[in-house]
């Protein structure tokens, strides 16, 4: 009995060692089976993908005129086409339309009546139009947009411009030897007194310097300071009226040197337009 006990103990120890190794063996077998299954699944998936690619990229084998099948098309792998870049034509930036400064010149009595009429038929309206047309031409040559307006022009209502000047002439009758020279005025109740004072001053000084005529201040009438056009234009448009001379004593310069008369007016307008402090 004593000799058999050690063998029994060794057997028990061996059984216990096998029991401890059994879980490790089972786990190892399961891991191996799992790896085999994953590998097989991957190979099957790749095979299916290959068949699909082949099916979609290989056309059906047609037969030729002799009934022989065409050789299979070469295996082609299509890639997703890349988007063709769209070249956008640059759109030029529109240039702002330049704003051309606007001026208004009224040819006194034109389109309404003759104004003063001399015994030989010379009319104030014709003198006014001759001078006004020359002024318009000269100012356009200097880059201004100039409107030649009639006496009661429909465009006068709400007219907006850098200035408005109405050109007239005085009586064709003999008054006295002092009835010579020119006159300049603006509206009596001015809405832009600083600008209109500057405009009148420029016209007064430069017209005298160019023509040599004298300023006949004492004969400025209510018809000038209450001139209808001043109440028709926009309140912020400076306005003035000039009577360029008397048709009786100043007739030679008005009829024979209309260019000089017009240049005197142009000089006055340019004086005003070149002075930012006056506008």
C-alpha positions in Angstrom: 0.0 0.0 0.0 2.8 2.4 0.8 4.6 1.7 -2.5 1.4 2.3 -4.6 0.7 5.8 -3.1 3.5 7.7 -4.9 2.2 6.5 -8.3 -1.3 7.6 -7.3 0.0 11.0 -6.4 1.9 11.3 -9.7 -1.2 10.4 -11.6 -3.2 13.0 -9.8 -0.6 15.6 -10.6 -0.6 14.7 -14.3 -4.4 14.9 -14.4 -4.3 18.3 -12.9 -1.6 19.5 -15.4 -3.8 18.3 -18.3 -6.8 20.0 -16.9 -4.8 23.3 -16.8 -3.6 22.9 -20.4 -7.0 21.9 -21.8 -8.4 25.5 -22.0 -5.3 26.8 -23.7 -5.5 24.1 -26.3 -9.1 24.7 -27.0 -8.5 28.5 -27.4 -5.6 27.9 -29.7 -7.7 25.6 -31.9 -10.5 28.2 -32.0 -8.1 31.0 -33.0 -6.7 28.9 -35.9 -10.2 28.1 -37.1 -11.2 31.8 -37.0 -8.1 32.8 -39.1 -8.9 30.1 -41.7 -12.5 31.4 -41.9 -11.5 35.0 -42.4 -8.9 34.1 -45.0 -11.4 32.0 -46.9 -14.0 34.8 -46.7 -11.5 37.3 -48.1 -10.6 35.0 -51.0 -14.3 34.4 -51.8 -15.0 38.2 -51.8 -12.0 38.9 -54.0 -13.2 36.3 -56.4 -16.7 37.7 -56.6 -15.3 41.2 -57.2 -13.1 39.9 -59.9 -16.0 38.2 -61.6 -18.1 41.4 -61.4 -15.3 43.5 -62.9 -14.8 41.0 -65.7 -18.6 40.8 -66.4 -18.9 44.6 -66.6 -15.8 45.3 -68.6 -15.8 42.4 -71.1 -18.4 42.7 -73.9 -20.3 39.6 -75.1 -18.4 37.6 -77.6 -20.1 38.3 -80.9 -19.6 36.2 -84.0 -18.2 37.5 -87.3 -19.7 36.9 -90.8 -18.2 33.3 -90.9 -19.8 32.4 -87.6 -16.5 32.3 -85.7 -16.6 34.0 -82.3 -14.5 37.1 -82.0 -11.5 36.8 -79.6 -12.3 38.1 -76.1 -11.7 41.7 -75.5 -8.7 42.5 -73.4 -9.3 43.1 -69.8 -9.7 46.8 -69.1 -10.0 48.4 -65.8 -12.1 51.6 -65.9 -11.3 54.4 -63.6 -13.7 57.1 -62.6 -13.3 60.0 -65.1 -12.0 63.1 -63.6 -14.0 66.3 -64.1 -12.9 68.4 -66.9 -11.8 71.7 -65.5 -14.0 74.6 -66.6 -12.1 77.6 -67.7 -14.0 80.6 -66.8 -13.6 83.6 -69.1 -12.9 86.6 -66.9 -15.7 89.1 -67.0 -14.3 92.6 -67.4 -15.2 94.9 -64.6 -17.6 97.5 -66.1 -16.1 100.9 -66.1 -18.3 103.6 -64.5 -19.9 105.9 -66.9 -18.2 109.3 -66.5 -20.5 112.1 -65.4 -20.1 115.0 -67.8 -20.8 118.3 -66.0 -23.9 120.0 -67.4 -24.6 123.7 -68.0 -27.7 125.4 -69.2 -27.7 128.4 -71.5 -31.0 130.2 -72.2 -31.3 132.1 -75.5 -33.4 135.0 -74.4 -36.9 135.2 -76.0 -36.2 132.3 -78.3 -39.2 130.2 -79.0 -41.5 132.9 -77.5 -41.2 136.4 -79.0 -38.7 138.7 -80.6 -37.8 140.8 -77.6 -36.7 144.3 -78.5 -37.1 145.2 -82.2 -35.0 147.8 -83.9 -36.4 150.1 -86.7 -34.5 148.1 -89.4 -35.9 144.8 -88.2 -33.0 143.6 -86.1 -34.4 141.7 -83.1 -33.0 141.1 -79.7 -33.9 137.4 -80.0 -31.6 137.0 -83.0 -28.7 138.7 -81.2 -29.3 136.6 -78.1 -29.3 133.4 -80.2 -26.1 134.3 -82.0 -24.2 134.9 -78.8 -25.7 132.0 -76.9 -24.9 129.5 -79.7 -21.2 130.7 -79.6 -21.1 130.3 -75.8 -22.6 126.8 -76.1 -20.0 125.8 -78.7 -17.1 127.1 -76.7 -18.1 125.4 -73.5 -18.7 122.1 -75.3 -15.2 122.4 -76.6 -14.0 122.6 -73.0 -15.7 119.3 -72.2 -19.0 120.4 -70.7 -22.4 119.1 -71.7 -24.3 122.2 -72.5 -28.1 122.6 -73.1 -29.2 125.5 -75.3 -32.6 126.3 -73.9 -35.5 128.4 -75.2 -37.0 131.2 -73.1 -39.9 129.0 -71.7 -38.2 125.6 -72.4 -40.1 122.7 -70.8 -36.7 121.4 -69.5 -36.4 124.3 -67.2 -38.8 122.7 -64.7 -36.6 121.2 -62.0 -33.5 121.7 -64.1 -30.3 120.6 -62.5 -26.9 121.7 -63.6 -23.7 123.4 -62.4 -25.3 126.7 -63.5 -27.9 128.3 -65.6 -27.3 131.5 -67.5 -29.9 133.4 -69.5 -28.6 135.7 -72.2 -30.5 138.9 -73.2 -29.9 142.4 -74.7 -31.3 145.8 -73.7 -33.4 148.3 -75.6 -33.0 149.2 -79.2 -34.4 152.7 -78.6 -32.2 155.8 -77.8 -32.5 156.6 -74.1 -29.5 158.8 -73.5 -25.8 158.8 -74.0 -25.3 156.8 -70.8 -27.5 153.9 -72.1 -24.5 151.7 -72.9 -22.9 148.8 -71.2 -24.0 145.4 -69.7 -25.7 144.1 -66.6 -25.6 140.9 -64.6 -27.8 139.8 -61.8 -29.2 136.8 -59.9 -32.5 136.2 -58.3 -33.4 138.5 -55.5 -34.3 135.8 -52.9 -31.5 133.4 -53.7 -31.5 129.9 -52.3 -27.7 129.6 -53.1 -26.4 133.1 -52.4 -22.8 132.3 -52.1 -22.7 130.4 -55.4 -24.8 133.0 -57.3 -22.8 135.9 -55.9 -19.6 134.2 -57.2 -21.2 133.5 -60.6 -22.3 137.2 -61.0 -18.9 138.5 -59.8 -17.0 136.3 -62.3 -19.3 137.3 -65.2 -19.1 141.0 -64.3 -15.3 141.1 -64.1 -14.4 138.9 -67.1 -17.0 140.3 -69.4 -15.7 143.8 -68.8 -12.1 142.7 -69.2 -12.8 141.0 -72.5 -15.2 143.5 -74.2 -14.1 146.8 -72.6 -17.7 147.6 -71.9 -18.9 149.2 -68.6 -21.1 147.7 -66.0 -24.5 149.5 -66.1 -25.6 148.7 -62.5 -28.3 151.4 -62.2 -30.5 149.9 -64.9 -30.9 146.4 -63.4 -34.6 145.8 -63.3 -37.1 143.7 -61.5 -37.4 141.6 -64.7 -33.8 140.5 -64.1 -33.9 139.9 -60.3 -37.4 138.2 -60.6 -36.6 136.3 -63.8 -39.1 133.5 -64.2 -36.4 130.9 -65.0 -34.9 131.2 -61.5 -38.1 129.9 -60.0 -38.4 127.0 -62.4 -35.0 125.4 -62.0 -34.0 123.2 -59.1 -33.2 125.3 -55.9 -29.6 124.1 -55.8 -28.9 125.1 -59.4 -27.1 128.5 -59.4 -28.6 130.9 -61.9 -27.8 134.3 -63.4 -29.0 136.6 -66.2 -26.8 138.9 -68.3 -27.9 141.7 -70.6 -24.9 141.9 -73.0 -25.4 145.5 -74.1 -27.9 148.1 -75.4 -29.0 147.4 -79.0 -28.8 151.1 -79.8 -25.4 152.4 -78.6 -23.7 149.0 -78.3 -25.0 147.7 -81.6 -21.6 147.6 -83.4 -20.0 145.2 -80.9 -23.1 143.1 -80.5 -23.5 142.6 -84.3 -19.9 142.8 -85.5 -17.9 141.3 -82.6 -20.3 138.6 -81.4 -17.3 136.3 -80.9 -15.8 138.8 -78.5 -19.1 139.1 -76.6 -19.4 135.3 -76.3 -15.8 135.0 -75.2 -16.4 137.4 -72.4 -19.2 135.2 -71.1 -17.1 132.1 -71.5 -14.3 133.7 -69.5 -16.8 134.5 -66.7 -18.2 131.0 -66.7 -14.8 129.4 -66.6 -13.8 131.7 -63.7 -16.8 130.4 -61.7 -16.3 126.7 -62.6 -12.6 126.8 -61.7 -13.3 128.1 -58.2 -14.4 125.3 -55.9 -14.8 127.7 -53.0 -17.5 129.5 -55.0 -19.6 126.4 -55.7 
